C-alpha cells in the first residue's frame, strides 16, 4: 500500500508543478497581431492562445494571410510543461502539412526552443538553441529564430507580437 501512496504523492506534486507553469503562462491568453521578417520578406499574421485540455495545455492558433506568393495558411500548436522532464513541450502543425515537435526551456524572459523533430529536411539536432521567445511586457513578445537556408541564402525569422 505504501508504494501506491508514494506514487500518488509524486503524481500530485507533478500535476501541481505543471499547473503552476501553465498559470504563469496565462499572460499569453488572447489574440495577438504579429509582424514577421524572414530575409527580405516582411508580413503580418494573427495568433491566438487559449487554455485547452483541462487547462493543463495552451492551444495556439495561427492565421497567415495569403502572402509571398503562397495561399493563406493556418497552424495549431499545443504546449504544456512536462514536470517529469522539467521542460515544456510544443507540438506544431500547419495546413500545408508541415509539423514540428519542440522542447522549450524556461529563460529569465521567456523560453528557449529546440526543434527535436521536423517534417522537413534539417540537419541532426545540435545542442544549440534554435529559437527564443522573449516576453517584453504583458502585451508584447518577440521570437528570434530559427535560422535556415532559403533560396541559397541563410535567413533568420524575426517576429514581434502585440496583444489586441
VOPAGU-2260 file (C-alpha; in pm, 1 decimal, decimal comma):
REM VOPAGU-2260
SITE   aa  ch    i         X         Y         Z
SITE  UNK   A    0       0,0       0,0       0,0
SITE  UNK   A    1     286,2     244,9      78,5
SITE  UNK   A    2     432,7     240,6    -276,5
SITE  UNK   A    3      91,1     338,5    -414,0
SITE  UNK   A    4      68,6     635,0    -175,4
SITE  UNK   A    5     418,8     746,4    -276,2
SITE  UNK   A    6     326,3     724,2    -642,5
SITE  UNK   A    7       6,8     924,5    -585,4
SITE  UNK   A    8     203,2    1189,2    -393,9
SITE  UNK   A    9     457,0    1220,1    -678,0
SITE  UNK   A   10     178,0    1246,9    -936,3
SITE  UNK   A   11       2,4    1518,2    -732,7
SITE  UNK   A   12     328,6    1712,6    -697,6
SITE  UNK   A   13     396,9    1680,9   -1072,0
SITE  UNK   A   14      44,3    1796,0   -1156,8
SITE  UNK   A   15      81,1    2091,5    -919,7
SITE  UNK   A   16     410,8    2193,9   -1082,8
SITE  UNK   A   17     255,2    2163,1   -1427,4
SITE  UNK   A   18     -41,2    2377,7   -1322,1
SITE  UNK   A   19     191,0    2641,9   -1175,3
SITE  UNK   A   20     385,8    2663,6   -1502,4
SITE  UNK   A   21      65,4    2688,2   -1708,1
SITE  UNK   A   22     -70,6    2953,9   -1470,4
SITE  UNK   A   23     249,5    3157,5   -1517,2
SITE  UNK   A   24     199,6    3147,3   -1895,7
SITE  UNK   A   25    -157,8    3284,6   -1884,2
SITE  UNK   A   26     -31,7    3627,7   -1991,4
SITE  UNK   A   27     -29,8    3477,7   -2343,0
SITE  UNK   A   28    -405,4    3404,8   -2347,2
SITE  UNK   A   29    -577,6    3627,8   -2601,1
SITE  UNK   A   30    -529,7    3745,4   -2958,7
SITE  UNK   A   31    -203,4    3886,9   -3088,0
SITE  UNK   A   32    -118,2    4079,2   -3405,2
SITE  UNK   A   33     228,6    3984,9   -3526,8
SITE  UNK   A   34     481,6    4119,3   -3774,4
SITE  UNK   A   35     746,1    3887,2   -3914,5
SITE  UNK   A   36    1059,7    3934,6   -4118,8
SITE  UNK   A   37    1240,4    3647,0   -4289,4
SITE  UNK   A   38    1525,2    3756,7   -4515,6
SITE  UNK   A   39    1380,6    4027,7   -4741,0
SITE  UNK   A   40    1017,4    3925,5   -4670,6
SITE  UNK   A   41     802,7    4125,5   -4428,1
SITE  UNK   A   42     447,3    4030,4   -4337,3
SITE  UNK   A   43     177,2    4021,1   -4071,9
SITE  UNK   A   44     -35,5    3746,6   -3918,5
SITE  UNK   A   45    -263,4    3685,1   -3621,6
SITE  UNK   A   46    -220,2    3428,0   -3345,0
SITE  UNK   A   47    -445,5    3336,5   -3052,3
SITE  UNK   A   48    -370,6    3148,4   -2730,4
SITE  UNK   A   49    -640,3    2973,0   -2524,7
SITE  UNK   A   50    -649,3    2720,1   -2238,4
SITE  UNK   A   51    -707,1    2362,2   -2358,9
SITE  UNK   A   52    -741,0    2003,9   -2241,4
SITE  UNK   A   53    -834,9    2053,3   -1878,1
SITE  UNK   A   54    -640,5    2379,8   -1856,2
SITE  UNK   A   55    -308,6    2191,5   -1846,6
SITE  UNK   A   56    -227,9    2290,3   -2205,8
SITE  UNK   A   57    -226,7    2611,4   -2409,0
SITE  UNK   A   58    -356,9    2594,6   -2763,7
SITE  UNK   A   59    -213,1    2844,7   -3006,6
SITE  UNK   A   60    -373,6    2903,0   -3346,4
SITE  UNK   A   61    -218,6    3097,4   -3633,0
SITE  UNK   A   62    -389,6    3265,2   -3927,5
SITE  UNK   A   63    -147,3    3361,4   -4201,8
SITE  UNK   A   64    -299,9    3562,2   -4489,4
SITE  UNK   A   65    -201,8    3487,1   -4848,0
SITE  UNK   A   66     147,2    3632,1   -4882,6
SITE  UNK   A   67     483,0    3596,3   -5051,1
SITE  UNK   A   68     316,2    3409,1   -5340,2
SITE  UNK   A   69     166,2    3149,4   -5103,0
SITE  UNK   A   70    -201,3    3090,4   -5023,1
SITE  UNK   A   71    -347,1    3166,2   -4679,8
SITE  UNK   A   72    -242,7    2910,8   -4417,8
SITE  UNK   A   73    -340,8    2808,9   -4068,9
SITE  UNK   A   74    -146,3    2637,9   -3792,4
SITE  UNK   A   75    -218,2    2498,8   -3447,8
SITE  UNK   A   76       9,4    2429,2   -3152,9
SITE  UNK   A   77     -40,0    2257,5   -2821,9
SITE  UNK   A   78     206,8    2333,0   -2545,1
SITE  UNK   A   79     242,1    2227,5   -2183,9
SITE  UNK   A   80     500,5    2173,2   -1914,4
SITE  UNK   A   81     628,1    1820,0   -1850,7
SITE  UNK   A   82     713,3    1805,5   -1478,2
SITE  UNK   A   83     887,1    1467,9   -1512,0
SITE  UNK   A   84    1136,6    1606,4   -1763,6
SITE  UNK   A   85    1141,8    1966,2   -1633,8
SITE  UNK   A   86    1081,6    2128,3   -1969,7
SITE  UNK   A   87     795,4    2242,9   -2191,6
SITE  UNK   A   88     675,5    2053,6   -2499,3
SITE  UNK   A   89     519,3    2214,2   -2805,5
SITE  UNK   A   90     357,1    2030,9   -3095,7
SITE  UNK   A   91     304,9    2241,5   -3410,3
SITE  UNK   A   92     107,8    2151,7   -3725,3
SITE  UNK   A   93      37,8    2363,3   -4037,5
SITE  UNK   A   94    -231,7    2345,1   -4303,1
SITE  UNK   A   95      39,0    2278,5   -4566,7
SITE  UNK   A   96     135,4    1954,3   -4389,0
SITE  UNK   A   97     448,4    2083,1   -4213,8
SITE  UNK   A   98     488,2    1986,6   -3846,3
SITE  UNK   A   99     740,0    2023,4   -3562,7
SITE  UNK   A  100     796,8    1888,7   -3214,5
SITE  UNK   A  101     972,2    2142,8   -2992,8
SITE  UNK   A  102    1129,3    2125,4   -2646,9
SITE  UNK   A  103    1116,7    2457,1   -2460,2
SITE  UNK   A  104    1317,3    2553,6   -2154,6
SITE  UNK   A  105    1244,2    2848,7   -1928,0
SITE  UNK   A  106    1466,1    3156,7   -1950,2
SITE  UNK   A  107    1454,0    3472,4   -1739,2
SITE  UNK   A  108    1236,8    3643,4   -2001,6
SITE  UNK   A  109    1057,6    3361,4   -2182,4
SITE  UNK   A  110    1165,1    3036,5   -2346,1
SITE  UNK   A  111    1445,3    2887,1   -2549,1
SITE  UNK   A  112    1320,0    2644,7   -2816,2
SITE  UNK   A  113    1490,0    2336,6   -2954,0
SITE  UNK   A  114    1336,0    2169,2   -3258,0
SITE  UNK   A  115    1356,4    1797,6   -3181,6
SITE  UNK   A  116    1159,9    1663,6   -3478,1
SITE  UNK   A  117    1059,2    1823,9   -3807,3
SITE  UNK   A  118     864,9    1725,4   -4115,3
SITE  UNK   A  119    1110,1    1896,1   -4349,4
SITE  UNK   A  120    1474,4    1810,6   -4402,1
SITE  UNK   A  121    1710,5    1951,1   -4143,0
SITE  UNK   A  122    2045,6    1864,3   -4001,6
SITE  UNK   A  123    2059,9    1640,4   -3694,5
SITE  UNK   A  124    1977,1    1802,0   -3362,4
SITE  UNK   A  125    2256,9    2009,2   -3210,8
SITE  UNK   A  126    2290,5    2138,9   -2855,0
SITE  UNK   A  127    2241,1    2497,0   -2979,4
SITE  UNK   A  128    1916,1    2684,5   -2917,5
SITE  UNK   A  129    1710,6    2723,7   -3237,0
SITE  UNK   A  130    1466,1    2995,3   -3130,6
SITE  UNK   A  131    1392,9    3224,6   -2836,4
SITE  UNK   A  132    1066,5    3380,3   -2725,4
SITE  UNK   A  133    1124,5    3693,9   -2518,0
SITE  UNK   A  134     844,7    3847,7   -2314,9
SITE  UNK   A  135     888,2    4223,7   -2344,1
SITE  UNK   A  136     571,5    4303,6   -2147,2
SITE  UNK   A  137     226,2    4154,9   -2082,2
SITE  UNK   A  138     124,5    4286,8   -2424,2
SITE  UNK   A  139     434,3    4227,8   -2640,1
SITE  UNK   A  140     675,6    3945,3   -2713,2
SITE  UNK   A  141     944,2    3875,0   -2972,6
SITE  UNK   A  142    1050,6    3550,0   -3135,4
SITE  UNK   A  143    1401,2    3523,8   -3283,1
SITE  UNK   A  144    1474,7    3220,4   -3498,2
SITE  UNK   A  145    1502,7    2970,5   -3633,0
SITE  UNK   A  146    1772,6    3024,8   -3895,8
SITE  UNK   A  147    1781,0    2814,9   -4212,6
SITE  UNK   A  148    1871,9    2813,5   -4580,5
SITE  UNK   A  149    1613,8    2965,9   -4814,9
SITE  UNK   A  150    1676,8    3017,8   -5186,4
SITE  UNK   A  151    2051,5    2978,4   -5134,0
SITE  UNK   A  152    2076,4    3233,4   -4851,9
SITE  UNK   A  153    2085,7    3194,2   -4473,8
SITE  UNK   A  154    1782,0    3365,3   -4316,7
SITE  UNK   A  155    1660,4    3410,1   -3958,7
SITE  UNK   A  156    1298,0    3459,0   -3862,3
SITE  UNK   A  157    1212,8    3769,4   -3655,2
SITE  UNK   A  158     862,4    3810,5   -3507,4
SITE  UNK   A  159     712,8    4081,8   -3286,4
SITE  UNK   A  160     363,8    4019,9   -3148,2
SITE  UNK   A  161     138,0    4271,2   -2974,0
SITE  UNK   A  162    -179,0    4182,7   -2785,1
SITE  UNK   A  163    -506,2    4325,6   -2918,3
